[in-house]
Amino acid sequence: MNILKSIFAVLAGLCFAITVPAQQLPPLQVDPSIEMGKLGCDASYYIVKAPVKKGYASIALVQKGDSLTAEKRAGLSSAFLARMGVGPSRDGFLTEREGSTVYTFRDVPFYKKEVLDSMLLYTFYKMAQSSAPQAIIVSGDVEPTVELKKKMDLFSLLVQKLNAPQPEPAYNWNPNQPVALDFKIGPGAIAVTYAGNRIPDIFMNTAQALVTDIFGLEFLVLLKNRLEKDFAREGVTCSSITFDSLRSCDYRGDERYTVTASIAPGQEFSALRVMARTIASMDSTGVSVKEFTDVKEVLRPVLLKEAAAVEDKIASCIAHFLFGANLAPASERVRLFARKNIPEETETRLFNKFASALLAGEDNLTLELSARDTLDPAEALLVYNATYKNGLIAPFEADYTWHGADSAGIDFTPPRVRLQKEKPEPVSGGTVWTFSNGIKVVYKEIKGSRMFNYSLVLGGGLSQIPDLQEGEGGHIGPMLRLYDVGGIPAPVFQDMLEVNGLSMNADVHLNSLVLSGSAPSGKLAFLMKTLLAICNEREMNREEFLRYSAVQELMEPSPQDIIYSQLHPGYRYTERPGALTAQTQIKAEAYFADRFARFNDGVLIISGDLETGVVKRILSRYLGGFGIQKGTTPRRPVEFRQRNGTVTVTGDKGPRGIHVVIEAPMAVTSDNFYLSTVAAEVLKQSLVWELAPYGFTADVSVGPMTQPQERFYMEISCFPVPAQGLPADVVEPDVNKAITAVRAAIVKSGKRLPAQADVQAWKNGLSERVKARLSTPEGFTMAQQTRYALNKDMNSRYSESLQAITPEKVRGFLAAISAGGAVEYIVE
């Protein structure tokens, strides 16, 4: 395998002089949010400032080379952890990673000093029970770190000196023998895995690891793009293409890249041939300079968003301790990705070497499939390999570029408009502009992200569509992707948006149409041209509609879909695959034509890293091209019936577990909105305690629904935890006992008065999260979108609303919710 040689060649071009030996690559800088070092007992420690949830942090203990045993399970106490308010994750409290034990305690309420001290002491007690090399990791709202470090130094006195780390066994590249396995990833699914040799330990904390990471990401996105185009070209119905990778930073084995395609029954061999031919073509001829340049533009906004995200880095610290993974900040990957001191032709050639080395031969291939019973795995493997070899000899040639420059069809020169009125937006600190043709724009400049977010909110939604049948409504929004625009075929038009970094989601609610997304800062003019083209130059693409319909037939209802149909019997404005007909597309076009002719019946919201003067000039240039009509769209009444009482449903759609949704009529106000969020914390705390003996993890979400009737819902999702991750005193997960515990948690949370200290801590945390969210382009845009689409302002008085929350009001909210209509959906 020549992957490492390719990587070193890239590094020479990207970062260093050719004469610098690979062994002298400088180490990467550690993320400034991570503090690391050694305690007196020789245990490593990591403290990560990641205030994802104020007042909370996660604790992990890693025992290297000390495998998970029954004694370690017996040493955990479910009652103690529940008393601390700590519940298991989906994997439990204990996992084993390559012969090492990892204890993980998620969302520890650090705002309680007694819980902080107890959980740290508990963790060090576990550390003292093993002499293996160990590391403790604390990640979350951990200010100030000086005091935390003092506590850990004190508790480490309880631990005897730990053993020194043993040298890792030598790694040898041992490629897999080709095998075909029948595995359960869903009906009609095919997975192809290619493996390469891992990165040597001495290079794990150098730029080589990041370059491999970037090349691996580019490889998967390029392959996905090619497969989508080839499946469509060959008439194979593919509902999804997903990717997974196991990297050197994840375990001690090979680098592994897996692509999985879910396809229609009866098309397994056609799909196998397409996958083999597509991958062989990538191996044989590589990608073109244009295709590789395109994928970099597609990935640029993805990496920018990752760099801006605040995340819990506990997994990165575990990987650093066990496998030597680097702890570089996400911004370093962006910096290396964006380097311009290497010609595009050279970088493309080096990428093709990387891909060819990864795909070379059959000795590193694993083919897995799940299909009808009559499919012979040996025959499937033979078909794949034969097609692959033929593809190497006579590679399939096609244009796989994203057509980023093919925008002639959306070049417009509309009449200019002038900015007529400008006033402060009273809530957010933004500005409301009114242009001479009546179009309103809400704008706020927020620097730093190199991106902007947008939302176009137009009046009139599903209730405006006559003769809409049950199940059709949920498909109207997605159909906007199925149009040829400006003479550009629908798939090419979507490619063009993607390569320009422009995301666009269309959501049709009961009384509004919302187009929203994000783009790099330099693409505002492109966004306006795109909106103009969609509004004025659409043409239905029948072939794309039929392909969409075929894919939808493969989809199964989610637990939430099943619950919603039970909660609101007879409600028409939902999504159901069988409801799609040729008339659905015609209804959608009539609706879009009417809405886009009324561009002034709504508002355009823009926020992000943009210069105010530039935004004004671009808007003045393009807003004159949109349709304008007088008057606004009245909201039409919709028949709506909500179930009373509780209904229990069993089924097999979705993952094994329990899903409970409760709805109660209630005014959607700012006070109730923030009260509901605090109430969800109370219910989650109750669920942790009630479910502790039964081996289930629980999550709670809550929110308002304004249409067609104002109400609040609370959704509870509970999943069984693997036995090896649980304390030994936990019984085997039993869904019948768990549902009884969930019912008890709901009832008790509506009767108990939560502690004032807990309520205050949740209020403080919520205040910080709201403040942080509103300071981002996405948060600002979403807040304004809610205000204009739903006529609800949840942000102008959020401080007052939070201040008004009391334990009595929380209990009252939970009592009202628990008295509402409920559906329990159980998957055994």
Secondary structure, 3 states (H helix, E strand, C coil): CCHHHHHHHHHHHHCCCCCCCHHHCCCCCCCCCEEEEECCCCCEEEEEECCCCCCEEEEEEEECCCCCCHHHHHCCCHHHHHHCCCCCCCCCCEEEECCEEEEEEEEEECCCHHHHHHHHHHHHHHHHCCCCCEEEEEEECCCCHHHHHHHHHHHHHHCCCCCCCCCCCCCCCCCCCCCEEECCCCCCEEEEEEEECCCCHHHCCCHHHHHHHHHHHHHHHHHHHHHHHHHHHHCCCEEEEEEEEECCCCCCCCEEEEEEEEECCCCHHHHHHHHHHHHHHHHHHCCCHHHHHHHHHHHHHHHHHHHHCCCCCHHHHHHHHHHCCCCCCHHHHHHHHCCCCCCHHHHHHHHHHHHHHHHCCCCCEEEEEECCCCCCHHHHHHHHHHHHHHHHHCCCCCCCCCCCCCCHHHCCCCCCCCEEEEEECCCCCCEEEEECCCCEEEEEECCCCCEEEEEEEEECCHHHCCCCCCCCHHHHHHHHHHEEECCECHHHHHHHHHHCCCCCEEEECCCEEEEEEEEEHHHHHHHHHHHHHHHHCEEECHHHHHHHHHHHHHCCCCHHHHHHHHHCCCCCCCCCHHHCCHHHHHHHHHHHHHHHCCCCCEEEEEEECCCHHHHHHHHHHHHHHCCCCCCCCCCCCCCCCCCCCEEEEEECCCCCEEEEEEEEECCCCHHHHHHHHHHHHHHHHHHHHHHHHHCEEEEEEEEEECCCCCEEEEEEEEEECCHHHCCCCCCCCCHHHHHHHHHHHHHHHCCCCCCHHHHHHHHHHHHHHHHHHHCCHHHHHHHHHHHHHHCCCCCCCHHHHHHCCCHHHHHHHHHHHHCCEEEEEEEC
